[in-house]
């Protein structure tokens, strides 16, 4: 349940929370495989949403680095 809630919150509200969805989803999937948990569907969706949030965070991070680099080049060249 925690995996699904964190995955949904990460997807719609705050992407870093999606990391928790990824971690808890992975743990819940392992628990389902071991037979100690009973609902693999929620775990699977929490894990998948966590992966999507990690992809969004990666894209945002790369974009931020490129933007910062562009601003640095502009500042050092005397433009602006």
PDB file of N, CA, C and O in Angstrom:
ATOM      1  N   UNK A   1       0.821  -1.192   0.000  1.00  0.00           N
ATOM      2  CA  UNK A   1       0.000   0.000   0.000  1.00  0.00           C
ATOM      3  C   UNK A   1       0.868   1.260   0.000  1.00  0.00           C
ATOM      4  O   UNK A   1       0.565   2.228  -0.698  1.00  0.00           O
ATOM      5  N   UNK A   2       1.953   1.243   0.791  1.00  0.00           N
ATOM      6  CA  UNK A   2       2.844   2.395   0.841  1.00  0.00           C
ATOM      7  C   UNK A   2       3.472   2.637  -0.524  1.00  0.00           C
ATOM      8  O   UNK A   2       3.654   3.783  -0.934  1.00  0.00           O
ATOM      9  N   UNK A   3       3.801   1.564  -1.224  1.00  0.00           N
ATOM     10  CA  UNK A   3       4.426   1.704  -2.543  1.00  0.00           C
ATOM     11  C   UNK A   3       3.491   2.417  -3.511  1.00  0.00           C
ATOM     12  O   UNK A   3       3.915   3.312  -4.241  1.00  0.00           O
ATOM     13  N   UNK A   4       2.244   2.030  -3.519  1.00  0.00           N
ATOM     14  CA  UNK A   4       1.290   2.631  -4.448  1.00  0.00           C
ATOM     15  C   UNK A   4       1.025   4.099  -4.090  1.00  0.00           C
ATOM     16  O   UNK A   4       1.005   4.957  -4.973  1.00  0.00           O
ATOM     17  N   UNK A   5       0.826   4.384  -2.822  1.00  0.00           N
ATOM     18  CA  UNK A   5       0.563   5.763  -2.400  1.00  0.00           C
ATOM     19  C   UNK A   5       1.760   6.649  -2.704  1.00  0.00           C
ATOM     20  O   UNK A   5       1.589   7.755  -3.216  1.00  0.00           O
ATOM     21  N   UNK A   6       2.982   6.184  -2.396  1.00  0.00           N
ATOM     22  CA  UNK A   6       4.156   7.000  -2.694  1.00  0.00           C
ATOM     23  C   UNK A   6       4.362   7.157  -4.184  1.00  0.00           C
ATOM     24  O   UNK A   6       4.787   8.221  -4.634  1.00  0.00           O
ATOM     25  N   UNK A   7       4.073   6.125  -4.962  1.00  0.00           N
ATOM     26  CA  UNK A   7       4.202   6.247  -6.408  1.00  0.00           C
ATOM     27  C   UNK A   7       3.225   7.260  -6.981  1.00  0.00           C
ATOM     28  O   UNK A   7       3.583   8.046  -7.859  1.00  0.00           O
ATOM     29  N   UNK A   8       1.997   7.243  -6.491  1.00  0.00           N
ATOM     30  CA  UNK A   8       0.993   8.196  -6.979  1.00  0.00           C
ATOM     31  C   UNK A   8       1.361   9.622  -6.555  1.00  0.00           C
ATOM     32  O   UNK A   8       1.283  10.549  -7.361  1.00  0.00           O
ATOM     33  N   UNK A   9       1.759   9.796  -5.292  1.00  0.00           N
ATOM     34  CA  UNK A   9       2.167  11.129  -4.827  1.00  0.00           C
ATOM     35  C   UNK A   9       3.383  11.625  -5.600  1.00  0.00           C
ATOM     36  O   UNK A   9       3.466  12.802  -5.951  1.00  0.00           O
ATOM     37  N   UNK A  10       4.312  10.734  -5.859  1.00  0.00           N
ATOM     38  CA  UNK A  10       5.489  11.120  -6.625  1.00  0.00           C
ATOM     39  C   UNK A  10       5.148  11.503  -8.046  1.00  0.00           C
ATOM     40  O   UNK A  10       5.741  12.427  -8.602  1.00  0.00           O
ATOM     41  N   UNK A  11       4.209  10.809  -8.633  1.00  0.00           N
ATOM     42  CA  UNK A  11       3.838  11.085 -10.024  1.00  0.00           C
ATOM     43  C   UNK A  11       3.079  12.393 -10.152  1.00  0.00           C
ATOM     44  O   UNK A  11       3.325  13.164 -11.080  1.00  0.00           O
ATOM     45  N   UNK A  12       2.159  12.652  -9.233  1.00  0.00           N
ATOM     46  CA  UNK A  12       1.294  13.824  -9.369  1.00  0.00           C
ATOM     47  C   UNK A  12       1.744  15.049  -8.582  1.00  0.00           C
ATOM     48  O   UNK A  12       1.400  16.170  -8.957  1.00  0.00           O
ATOM     49  N   UNK A  13       2.503  14.869  -7.504  1.00  0.00           N
ATOM     50  CA  UNK A  13       2.783  16.010  -6.641  1.00  0.00           C
ATOM     51  C   UNK A  13       4.271  16.315  -6.508  1.00  0.00           C
ATOM     52  O   UNK A  13       4.703  17.427  -6.812  1.00  0.00           O
ATOM     53  N   UNK A  14       5.043  15.357  -6.066  1.00  0.00           N
ATOM     54  CA  UNK A  14       6.443  15.619  -5.716  1.00  0.00           C
ATOM     55  C   UNK A  14       7.284  14.423  -6.151  1.00  0.00           C
ATOM     56  O   UNK A  14       7.266  13.374  -5.507  1.00  0.00           O
ATOM     57  N   UNK A  15       8.004  14.585  -7.226  1.00  0.00           N
ATOM     58  CA  UNK A  15       8.734  13.468  -7.827  1.00  0.00           C
ATOM     59  C   UNK A  15       9.716  12.769  -6.879  1.00  0.00           C
ATOM     60  O   UNK A  15       9.848  11.549  -6.981  1.00  0.00           O
ATOM     61  N   UNK A  16      10.410  13.454  -5.966  1.00  0.00           N
ATOM     62  CA  UNK A  16      11.305  12.719  -5.072  1.00  0.00           C
ATOM     63  C   UNK A  16      10.600  11.679  -4.193  1.00  0.00           C
ATOM     64  O   UNK A  16      11.225  10.708  -3.763  1.00  0.00           O
ATOM     65  N   UNK A  17       9.319  11.874  -3.926  1.00  0.00           N
ATOM     66  CA  UNK A  17       8.570  10.873  -3.154  1.00  0.00           C
ATOM     67  C   UNK A  17       8.459   9.573  -3.958  1.00  0.00           C
ATOM     68  O   UNK A  17       8.283   8.501  -3.379  1.00  0.00           O
ATOM     69  N   UNK A  18       8.560   9.664  -5.268  1.00  0.00           N
ATOM     70  CA  UNK A  18       8.513   8.476  -6.119  1.00  0.00           C
ATOM     71  C   UNK A  18       9.642   7.518  -5.845  1.00  0.00           C
ATOM     72  O   UNK A  18       9.524   6.327  -6.133  1.00  0.00           O
ATOM     73  N   UNK A  19      10.746   8.011  -5.291  1.00  0.00           N
ATOM     74  CA  UNK A  19      11.856   7.123  -4.934  1.00  0.00           C
ATOM     75  C   UNK A  19      11.387   6.130  -3.882  1.00  0.00           C
ATOM     76  O   UNK A  19      11.742   4.953  -3.933  1.00  0.00           O
ATOM     77  N   UNK A  20      10.595   6.598  -2.933  1.00  0.00           N
ATOM     78  CA  UNK A  20      10.043   5.708  -1.909  1.00  0.00           C
ATOM     79  C   UNK A  20       9.115   4.684  -2.546  1.00  0.00           C
ATOM     80  O   UNK A  20       9.100   3.522  -2.138  1.00  0.00           O
ATOM     81  N   UNK A  21       8.342   5.104  -3.542  1.00  0.00           N
ATOM     82  CA  UNK A  21       7.482   4.157  -4.255  1.00  0.00           C
ATOM     83  C   UNK A  21       8.288   3.069  -4.939  1.00  0.00           C
ATOM     84  O   UNK A  21       7.893   1.903  -4.948  1.00  0.00           O
ATOM     85  N   UNK A  22       9.416   3.454  -5.509  1.00  0.00           N
ATOM     86  CA  UNK A  22      10.290   2.483  -6.160  1.00  0.00           C
ATOM     87  C   UNK A  22      10.856   1.488  -5.138  1.00  0.00           C
ATOM     88  O   UNK A  22      10.829   0.278  -5.358  1.00  0.00           O
ATOM     89  N   UNK A  23      11.367   2.012  -4.022  1.00  0.00           N
ATOM     90  CA  UNK A  23      11.993   1.159  -3.006  1.00  0.00           C
ATOM     91  C   UNK A  23      10.964   0.244  -2.347  1.00  0.00           C
ATOM     92  O   UNK A  23      11.176  -0.965  -2.247  1.00  0.00           O
ATOM     93  N   UNK A  24       9.850   0.820  -1.897  1.00  0.00           N
ATOM     94  CA  UNK A  24       8.834   0.007  -1.231  1.00  0.00           C
ATOM     95  C   UNK A  24       8.160  -0.965  -2.200  1.00  0.00           C
ATOM     96  O   UNK A  24       7.779  -2.069  -1.812  1.00  0.00           O
ATOM     97  N   UNK A  25       8.016  -0.555  -3.450  1.00  0.00           N
ATOM     98  CA  UNK A  25       7.460  -1.470  -4.443  1.00  0.00           C
ATOM     99  C   UNK A  25       8.346  -2.675  -4.660  1.00  0.00           C
ATOM    100  O   UNK A  25       7.866  -3.801  -4.793  1.00  0.00           O
ATOM    101  N   UNK A  26       9.652  -2.428  -4.695  1.00  0.00           N
ATOM    102  CA  UNK A  26      10.605  -3.530  -4.861  1.00  0.00           C
ATOM    103  C   UNK A  26      10.542  -4.482  -3.668  1.00  0.00           C
ATOM    104  O   UNK A  26      10.553  -5.702  -3.828  1.00  0.00           O
ATOM    105  N   UNK A  27      10.476  -3.893  -2.457  1.00  0.00           N
ATOM    106  CA  UNK A  27      10.378  -4.729  -1.252  1.00  0.00           C
ATOM    107  C   UNK A  27       9.076  -5.529  -1.236  1.00  0.00           C
ATOM    108  O   UNK A  27       9.067  -6.706  -0.878  1.00  0.00           O
ATOM    109  N   UNK A  28       7.994  -4.889  -1.622  1.00  0.00           N
ATOM    110  CA  UNK A  28       6.697  -5.573  -1.613  1.00  0.00           C
ATOM    111  C   UNK A  28       6.656  -6.684  -2.654  1.00  0.00           C
ATOM    112  O   UNK A  28       6.060  -7.733  -2.415  1.00  0.00           O
ATOM    113  N   UNK A  29       7.285  -6.464  -3.806  1.00  0.00           N
ATOM    114  CA  UNK A  29       7.341  -7.529  -4.820  1.00  0.00           C
ATOM    115  C   UNK A  29       8.140  -8.719  -4.309  1.00  0.00           C
ATOM    116  O   UNK A  29       7.784  -9.868  -4.567  1.00  0.00           O
ATOM    117  N   UNK A  30       9.215  -8.447  -3.588  1.00  0.00           N
ATOM    118  CA  UNK A  30      10.000  -9.537  -3.007  1.00  0.00           C
ATOM    119  C   UNK A  30       9.191 -10.277  -1.945  1.00  0.00           C
ATOM    120  O   UNK A  30       9.268 -11.501  -1.833  1.00  0.00           O
ATOM    121  N   UNK A  31       8.414  -9.523  -1.165  1.00  0.00           N
ATOM    122  CA  UNK A  31       7.569 -10.155  -0.145  1.00  0.00           C
ATOM    123  C   UNK A  31       6.471 -11.002  -0.792  1.00  0.00           C
ATOM    124  O   UNK A  31       6.115 -12.061  -0.276  1.00  0.00           O
ATOM    125  N   UNK A  32       5.941 -10.537  -1.915  1.00  0.00           N
ATOM    126  CA  UNK A  32       4.918 -11.325  -2.624  1.00  0.00           C
ATOM    127  C   UNK A  32       5.519 -12.606  -3.172  1.00  0.00           C
ATOM    128  O   UNK A  32       4.891 -13.664  -3.131  1.00  0.00           O
ATOM    129  N   UNK A  33       6.729 -12.507  -3.680  1.00  0.00           N
ATOM    130  CA  UNK A  33       7.397 -13.700  -4.215  1.00  0.00           C
ATOM    131  C   UNK A  33       7.704 -14.699  -3.101  1.00  0.00           C
ATOM    132  O   UNK A  33       7.683 -15.909  -3.326  1.00  0.00           O
ATOM    133  N   UNK A  34       7.990 -14.191  -1.894  1.00  0.00           N
ATOM    134  CA  UNK A  34       8.279 -15.062  -0.762  1.00  0.00           C
ATOM    135  C   UNK A  34       7.013 -15.609  -0.121  1.00  0.00           C
ATOM    136  O   UNK A  34       7.074 -16.537   0.685  1.00  0.00           O
ATOM    137  N   UNK A  35       5.872 -15.041  -0.472  1.00  0.00           N
ATOM    138  CA  UNK A  35       4.609 -15.527   0.064  1.00  0.00           C
ATOM    139  C   UNK A  35       4.157 -14.827   1.328  1.00  0.00           C
ATOM    140  O   UNK A  35       3.182 -15.255   1.945  1.00  0.00           O
ATOM    141  N   UNK A  36       4.839 -13.759   1.736  1.00  0.00           N
ATOM    142  CA  UNK A  36       4.443 -13.069   2.962  1.00  0.00           C
ATOM    143  C   UNK A  36       3.529 -11.874   2.696  1.00  0.00           C
ATOM    144  O   UNK A  36       2.988 -11.300   3.641  1.00  0.00           O
ATOM    145  N   UNK A  37       3.345 -11.489   1.438  1.00  0.00           N
ATOM    146  CA  UNK A  37       2.418 -10.409   1.087  1.00  0.00           C
ATOM    147  C   UNK A  37       1.404 -10.957   0.092  1.00  0.00           C
ATOM    148  O   UNK A  37       1.666 -11.944  -0.596  1.00  0.00           O
ATOM    149  N   UNK A  38       0.250 -10.311   0.023  1.00  0.00           N
ATOM    150  CA  UNK A  38      -0.831 -10.913  -0.753  1.00  0.00           C
ATOM    151  C   UNK A  38      -1.303 -10.101  -1.953  1.00  0.00           C
ATOM    152  O   UNK A  38      -2.140 -10.591  -2.711  1.00  0.00           O
ATOM    153  N   UNK A  39      -0.805  -8.879  -2.163  1.00  0.00           N
ATOM    154  CA  UNK A  39      -1.328  -8.078  -3.258  1.00  0.00           C
ATOM    155  C   UNK A  39      -0.189  -7.564  -4.144  1.00  0.00           C
ATOM    156  O   UNK A  39       0.295  -6.450  -3.946  1.00  0.00           O
ATOM    157  N   UNK A  40       0.236  -8.365  -5.111  1.00  0.00           N
ATOM    158  CA  UNK A  40       1.351  -7.936  -5.960  1.00  0.00           C
ATOM    159  C   UNK A  40       0.975  -6.828  -6.944  1.00  0.00           C
ATOM    160  O   UNK A  40       1.857  -6.152  -7.474  1.00  0.00           O
ATOM    161  N   UNK A  41      -0.319  -6.633  -7.192  1.00  0.00           N
ATOM    162  CA  UNK A  41      -0.728  -5.620  -8.170  1.00  0.00           C
ATOM    163  C   UNK A  41      -0.396  -4.217  -7.663  1.00  0.00           C
ATOM    164  O   UNK A  41       0.146  -3.403  -8.411  1.00  0.00           O
ATOM    165  N   UNK A  42      -0.715  -3.925  -6.396  1.00  0.00           N
ATOM    166  CA  UNK A  42      -0.390  -2.609  -5.845  1.00  0.00           C
ATOM    167  C   UNK A  42       1.114  -2.408  -5.774  1.00  0.00           C
ATOM    168  O   UNK A  42       1.608  -1.312  -6.037  1.00  0.00           O
ATOM    169  N   UNK A  43       1.842  -3.452  -5.424  1.00  0.00           N
ATOM    170  CA  UNK A  43       3.304  -3.353  -5.358  1.00  0.00           C
ATOM    171  C   UNK A  43       3.880  -3.087  -6.745  1.00  0.00           C
ATOM    172  O   UNK A  43       4.779  -2.261  -6.904  1.00  0.00           O
ATOM    173  N   UNK A  44       3.363  -3.784  -7.733  1.00  0.00           N
ATOM    174  CA  UNK A  44       3.866  -3.618  -9.101  1.00  0.00           C
ATOM    175  C   UNK A  44       3.610  -2.201  -9.617  1.00  0.00           C
ATOM    176  O   UNK A  44       4.482  -1.601 -10.247  1.00  0.00           O
ATOM    177  N   UNK A  45       2.408  -1.663  -9.348  1.00  0.00           N
ATOM    178  CA  UNK A  45       2.095  -0.312  -9.819  1.00  0.00           C
ATOM    179  C   UNK A  45       2.876   0.748  -9.056  1.00  0.00           C
ATOM    180  O   UNK A  45       3.286   1.750  -9.641  1.00  0.00           O
ATOM    181  N   UNK A  46       3.090   0.543  -7.762  1.00  0.00           N
ATOM    182  CA  UNK A  46       3.925   1.465  -6.997  1.00  0.00           C
ATOM    183  C   UNK A  46       5.348   1.477  -7.520  1.00  0.00           C
ATOM    184  O   UNK A  46       5.969   2.533  -7.639  1.00  0.00           O
ATOM    185  N   UNK A  47       5.861   0.292  -7.832  1.00  0.00           N
ATOM    186  CA  UNK A  47       7.215   0.176  -8.386  1.00  0.00           C
ATOM    187  C   UNK A  47       7.302   0.847  -9.754  1.00  0.00           C
ATOM    188  O   UNK A  47       8.264   1.564 -10.029  1.00  0.00           O
ATOM    189  N   UNK A  48       6.324   0.627 -10.599  1.00  0.00           N
ATOM    190  CA  UNK A  48       6.330   1.229 -11.935  1.00  0.00           C
ATOM    191  C   UNK A  48       6.219   2.748 -11.872  1.00  0.00           C
ATOM    192  O   UNK A  48       6.925   3.452 -12.595  1.00  0.00           O
ATOM    193  N   UNK A  49       5.342   3.255 -11.016  1.00  0.00           N
ATOM    194  CA  UNK A  49       5.224   4.708 -10.869  1.00  0.00           C
ATOM    195  C   UNK A  49       6.511   5.298 -10.297  1.00  0.00           C
ATOM    196  O   UNK A  49       6.899   6.410 -10.657  1.00  0.00           O
ATOM    197  N   UNK A  50       7.170   4.561  -9.413  1.00  0.00           N
ATOM    198  CA  UNK A  50       8.456   5.006  -8.895  1.00  0.00           C
ATOM    199  C   UNK A  50       9.498   5.104  -9.992  1.00  0.00           C
ATOM    200  O   UNK A  50      10.306   6.032  -9.996  1.00  0.00           O
ATOM    201  N   UNK A  51       9.491   4.153 -10.927  1.00  0.00           N
ATOM    202  CA  UNK A  51      10.419   4.190 -12.060  1.00  0.00           C
ATOM    203  C   UNK A  51      10.138   5.412 -12.927  1.00  0.00           C
ATOM    204  O   UNK A  51      11.066   6.100 -13.353  1.00  0.00           O
ATOM    205  N   UNK A  52       8.864   5.682 -13.188  1.00  0.00           N
ATOM    206  CA  UNK A  52       8.501   6.857 -13.991  1.00  0.00           C
ATOM    207  C   UNK A  52       8.971   8.137 -13.297  1.00  0.00           C
ATOM    208  O   UNK A  52       9.481   9.045 -13.954  1.00  0.00           O
ATOM    209  N   UNK A  53       8.804   8.214 -11.981  1.00  0.00           N
ATOM    210  CA  UNK A  53       9.250   9.393 -11.234  1.00  0.00           C
ATOM    211  C   UNK A  53      10.762   9.544 -11.314  1.00  0.00           C
ATOM    212  O   UNK A  53      11.266  10.661 -11.432  1.00  0.00           O
ATOM    213  N   UNK A  54      11.496   8.429 -11.251  1.00  0.00           N
ATOM    214  CA  UNK A  54      12.950   8.501 -11.375  1.00  0.00           C
ATOM    215  C   UNK A  54      13.359   8.986 -12.762  1.00  0.00           C
ATOM    216  O   UNK A  54      14.329   9.732 -12.895  1.00  0.00           O
ATOM    217  N   UNK A  55      12.637   8.574 -13.783  1.00  0.00           N
ATOM    218  CA  UNK A  55      12.925   9.053 -15.138  1.00  0.00           C
ATOM    219  C   UNK A  55      12.665  10.550 -15.222  1.00  0.00           C
ATOM    220  O   UNK A  55      13.466  11.289 -15.795  1.00  0.00           O
ATOM    221  N   UNK A  56      11.545  11.005 -14.650  1.00  0.00           N
ATOM    222  CA  UNK A  56      11.247  12.444 -14.640  1.00  0.00           C
ATOM    223  C   UNK A  56      12.329  13.226 -13.896  1.00  0.00           C
ATOM    224  O   UNK A  56      12.741  14.296 -14.343  1.00  0.00           O
ATOM    225  N   UNK A  57      12.789  12.693 -12.762  1.00  0.00           N
ATOM    226  CA  UNK A  57      13.841  13.362 -12.010  1.00  0.00           C
ATOM    227  C   UNK A  57      15.136  13.431 -12.816  1.00  0.00           C
ATOM    228  O   UNK A  57      15.836  14.443 -12.781  1.00  0.00           O
ATOM    229  N   UNK A  58      15.451  12.370 -13.532  1.00  0.00           N
ATOM    230  CA  UNK A  58      16.651  12.365 -14.365  1.00  0.00           C
ATOM    231  C   UNK A  58      16.572  13.402 -15.475  1.00  0.00           C
ATOM    232  O   UNK A  58      17.534  14.127 -15.730  1.00  0.00           O
ATOM    233  N   UNK A  59      15.425  13.467 -16.130  1.00  0.00           N
ATOM    234  CA  UNK A  59      15.243  14.462 -17.195  1.00  0.00           C
ATOM    235  C   UNK A  59      15.328  15.874 -16.623  1.00  0.00           C
ATOM    236  O   UNK A  59      15.945  16.754 -17.223  1.00  0.00           O
ATOM    237  N   UNK A  60      14.711  16.090 -15.468  1.00  0.00           N
ATOM    238  CA  UNK A  60      14.762  17.415 -14.833  1.00  0.00           C
ATOM    239  C   UNK A  60      16.191  17.776 -14.431  1.00  0.00           C
ATOM    240  O   UNK A  60      16.608  18.924 -14.577  1.00  0.00           O
ATOM    241  N   UNK A  61      16.935  16.801 -13.928  1.00  0.00           N
ATOM    242  CA  UNK A  61      18.314  17.059 -13.537  1.00  0.00           C
ATOM    243  C   UNK A  61      19.200  17.405 -14.722  1.00  0.00           C
ATOM    244  O   UNK A  61      20.001  18.337 -14.651  1.00  0.00           O
ATOM    245  N   UNK A  62      19.060  16.662 -15.809  1.00  0.00           N
ATOM    246  CA  UNK A  62      19.848  16.939 -17.013  1.00  0.00           C
ATOM    247  C   UNK A  62      19.477  18.311 -17.577  1.00  0.00           C
ATOM    248  O   UNK A  62      20.348  19.078 -17.986  1.00  0.00           O
ATOM    249  N   UNK A  63      18.192  18.609 -17.593  1.00  0.00           N
ATOM    250  CA  UNK A  63      17.743  19.920 -18.080  1.00  0.00           C
ATOM    251  C   UNK A  63      18.310  21.047 -17.219  1.00  0.00           C
ATOM    252  O   UNK A  63      18.750  22.071 -17.742  1.00  0.00           O
ATOM    253  N   UNK A  64      18.298  20.858 -15.912  1.00  0.00           N
ATOM    254  CA  UNK A  64      18.839  21.876 -15.006  1.00  0.00           C
ATOM    255  C   UNK A  64      20.335  22.075 -15.237  1.00  0.00           C
ATOM    256  O   UNK A  64      20.820  23.207 -15.226  1.00  0.00           O
ATOM    257  N   UNK A  65      21.067  20.978 -15.447  1.00  0.00           N
ATOM    258  CA  UNK A  65      22.507  21.102 -15.698  1.00  0.00           C
ATOM    259  C   UNK A  65      22.787  21.830 -17.008  1.00  0.00           C
ATOM    260  O   UNK A  65      23.668  22.687 -17.067  1.00  0.00           O
ATOM    261  N   UNK A  66      22.039  21.491 -18.059  1.00  0.00           N
ATOM    262  CA  UNK A  66      22.226  22.186 -19.329  1.00  0.00           C
ATOM    263  C   UNK A  66      21.864  23.667 -19.216  1.00  0.00           C
ATOM    264  O   UNK A  66      22.545  24.521 -19.783  1.00  0.00           O
ATOM    265  N   UNK A  67      20.804  23.965 -18.491  1.00  0.00           N
ATOM    266  CA  UNK A  67      20.395  25.359 -18.310  1.00  0.00           C
ATOM    267  C   UNK A  67      21.458  26.130 -17.533  1.00  0.00           C
ATOM    268  O   UNK A  67      21.797  27.260 -17.886  1.00  0.00           O
ATOM    269  N   UNK A  68      21.976  25.518 -16.485  1.00  0.00           N
ATOM    270  CA  UNK A  68      23.017  26.162 -15.702  1.00  0.00           C
ATOM    271  C   UNK A  68      24.267  26.390 -16.551  1.00  0.00           C
ATOM    272  O   UNK A  68      24.891  27.449 -16.473  1.00  0.00           O
ATOM    273  N   UNK A  69      24.627  25.401 -17.357  1.00  0.00           N
ATOM    274  CA  UNK A  69      25.774  25.551 -18.248  1.00  0.00           C
ATOM    275  C   UNK A  69      25.557  26.662 -19.252  1.00  0.00           C
ATOM    276  O   UNK A  69      26.478  27.426 -19.542  1.00  0.00           O
ATOM    277  N   UNK A  70      24.351  26.761 -19.786  1.00  0.00           N
ATOM    278  CA  UNK A  70      24.039  27.809 -20.757  1.00  0.00           C
ATOM    279  C   UNK A  70      24.140  29.186 -20.112  1.00  0.00           C
ATOM    280  O   UNK A  70      24.677  30.118 -20.713  1.00  0.00           O
ATOM    281  N   UNK A  71      23.630  29.316 -18.900  1.00  0.00           N
ATOM    282  CA  UNK A  71      23.702  30.583 -18.180  1.00  0.00           C
ATOM    283  C   UNK A  71      25.158  30.936 -17.879  1.00  0.00           C
ATOM    284  O   UNK A  71      25.546  32.099 -17.989  1.00  0.00           O
ATOM    285  N   UNK A  72      25.958  29.956 -17.507  1.00  0.00           N
ATOM    286  CA  UNK A  72      27.372  30.206 -17.228  1.00  0.00           C
ATOM    287  C   UNK A  72      28.101  30.677 -18.479  1.00  0.00           C
ATOM    288  O   UNK A  72      28.924  31.590 -18.411  1.00  0.00           O
ATOM    289  N   UNK A  73      27.805  30.060 -19.624  1.00  0.00           N
ATOM    290  CA  UNK A  73      28.430  30.477 -20.870  1.00  0.00           C
ATOM    291  C   UNK A  73      28.033  31.900 -21.217  1.00  0.00           C
ATOM    292  O   UNK A  73      28.881  32.693 -21.625  1.00  0.00           O
ATOM    293  N   UNK A  74      26.774  32.237 -21.064  1.00  0.00           N
ATOM    294  CA  UNK A  74      26.315  33.599 -21.316  1.00  0.00           C
ATOM    295  C   UNK A  74      26.983  34.605 -20.382  1.00  0.00           C
ATOM    296  O   UNK A  74      27.380  35.693 -20.801  1.00  0.00           O
ATOM    297  N   UNK A  75      27.098  34.232 -19.130  1.00  0.00           N
ATOM    298  CA  UNK A  75      27.698  35.151 -18.146  1.00  0.00           C
ATOM    299  C   UNK A  75      29.177  35.365 -18.443  1.00  0.00           C
ATOM    300  O   UNK A  75      29.678  36.483 -18.327  1.00  0.00           O
ATOM    301  N   UNK A  76      29.879  34.300 -18.825  1.00  0.00           N
ATOM    302  CA  UNK A  76      31.308  34.435 -19.088  1.00  0.00           C
ATOM    303  C   UNK A  76      31.601  35.119 -20.418  1.00  0.00           C
ATOM    304  O   UNK A  76      32.674  35.694 -20.600  1.00  0.00           O
ATOM    305  N   UNK A  77      30.660  35.057 -21.337  1.00  0.00           N
ATOM    306  CA  UNK A  77      30.893  35.694 -22.641  1.00  0.00           C
ATOM    307  C   UNK A  77      30.543  37.184 -22.619  1.00  0.00           C
ATOM    308  O   UNK A  77      30.829  37.897 -23.581  1.00  0.00           O
ATOM    309  N   UNK A  78      29.943  37.649 -21.561  1.00  0.00           N
ATOM    310  CA  UNK A  78      29.604  39.062 -21.453  1.00  0.00           C
ATOM    311  C   UNK A  78      28.226  39.398 -21.983  1.00  0.00           C
ATOM    312  O   UNK A  78      27.826  40.561 -21.930  1.00  0.00           O
ATOM    313  N   UNK A  79      27.497  38.443 -22.482  1.00  0.00           N
ATOM    314  CA  UNK A  79      26.136  38.700 -22.961  1.00  0.00           C
ATOM    315  C   UNK A  79      25.220  38.805 -21.743  1.00  0.00           C
ATOM    316  O   UNK A  79      25.553  38.317 -20.663  1.00  0.00           O
ATOM    317  N   UNK A  80      24.086  39.434 -21.922  1.00  0.00           N
ATOM    318  CA  UNK A  80      23.068  39.594 -20.890  1.00  0.00           C
ATOM    319  C   UNK A  80      23.375  40.755 -20.087  1.00  0.00           C
ATOM    320  O   UNK A  80      22.638  41.073 -19.154  1.00  0.00           O
TER     321      UNK A  80
END
